[in-house]
Amino acid sequence: MRAALTRGLPGLLSALTLAALALLTAQAPPAHAATDIGTVASALRDSPVYVDPAASAQLSDEDADALAKKIETADKPVFVAVLPADFPTQNLFQNLRTATGVTGLYAIRLGDRFDARADSSVMSTAAVRNLVSSVQNEDTVTQLDDFTDRALANVGGVAPASWDSGGGDGGVSTAALITFGGVVLAGTAGAYTFVRRTRRRKAEEQREALDKLRVVVDEDITAFGEELDRLDFHPAEAGADDAMRADYERALDAYEQAKSSMAAAQRPEDVRAVTQALEDGRFSLAELAARREGRPVPERRAPCFFDPRHGPSVADATWTPAGGATREVPVCAADRARLADGADPAIREVDTAYGRRPYWDAGPAYGPYAGGYFGGGLLPGLLVGTMLGSIMASPSYAADYGSGYGDFGAGGYTGGDVSGADFDSGDFSGGFGGGGDFGGGGGGGDFGGGF
């Protein structure tokens, strides 16, 4: 009996060893499961940029760190993930946003495809779609840099506090529990510090935006002053009547009003009064010119959409912006002729971080600039589908640049850390549309838009 047991022992040990190995293998997760939605979400709570190990060839550590630093410095809730092409796409955005739990703008590079989604409180669907479309067909580094730069200039909200603290889901230590009472007592002071920091940052952003606007508006004021100099009108000249003198006086008053309003401007929205004065002054000059030439006094029309310095429009013309819908815009005589000949209109361009761009594609601060020239009721139809129109339609716009633009929404944004009042589970029904046309030309949107 003992001999039999001895002879059978090696076989028994071998069987037990195999069973143990099988048990360990069953309990150990497969290698690819380490990178799942939870892993990505956890990493994004600690840092704005996550690069999957399987996609590390697309974005180097150096480039990823530089991108993360840029986002953290801007203190905006922009999240970027670089994932392998075979990463599951079913409800990817929805699941990632839910797992992260932070209100923001989420961009994903999936293999050679790219798309983004955002909470509506930080960026509108149209604005996200425009951003995504503007960076398609670029290499990874260029695409993510361009997208991030443009997003940071337009996104609302604030970065999650976990980026400063290092975040993470680690366990609670005994020491942490002991000091919990002290943390609670310090909470009020911390909240006060956070509010002050947010207000200070917002004030700095407004000053920077106003400084950029000041250059452009001063050019407009100078151009109007030069028109007055070229006018060569003297109130006492032969043929001048009271109506002409009144037109001239209104134009001079508008010029002085524009200069004084710009000198007193403290915020971007103060520019609206400046451009409104310039628009009033140019119409007065148009009236004066008509009276001096014996023509009927023109009806009051909006200035030329392509460049308000062209003066009052003479007609509405059909125009289709690149990637946008066709609409009717007010045009001056020269631009009407250009469009009729199939040529490009003479567009008012301004300096931006990305070179010279039309004023309607130069950032949110140009909302007040356009609002003074065109008024609130006209703007929505003119700007629909443009970058500025999309930004002004977002809930965050009025909080940063003022309201009073007709159909554009007013109110603030909650932004920043997690699941605030703007979290709506209804926003997360679309996701990637079951892994359909992720990264297609019509991508981008909020979390409920699908494709």
KAJOTA-V536493 format. One record per helix or strand of 3 or more residues. SS is the DSSP state (helix for helix, strand for strand). FROM is the first residue (numbers start at 1). TO is the last residue. If there is no record, write none. Layout:
ss: (SS:SS)
from: (FROM:FROM)
to: (TO:TO)
//
This chain:
ss: (helix:helix:helix:strand:helix:helix:strand:helix:strand:strand:helix:helix:helix:helix:helix:helix:helix:helix:strand:strand:helix:strand:strand:helix:helix:helix:helix:helix)
from: (2:31:37:49:53:61:78:92:105:113:125:140:162:174:180:242:268:308:315:326:333:349:355:359:366:387:397:425)
to: (27:34:46:51:55:74:83:100:110:118:134:154:165:178:231:264:293:310:320:331:340:352:358:361:383:392:401:428)
//
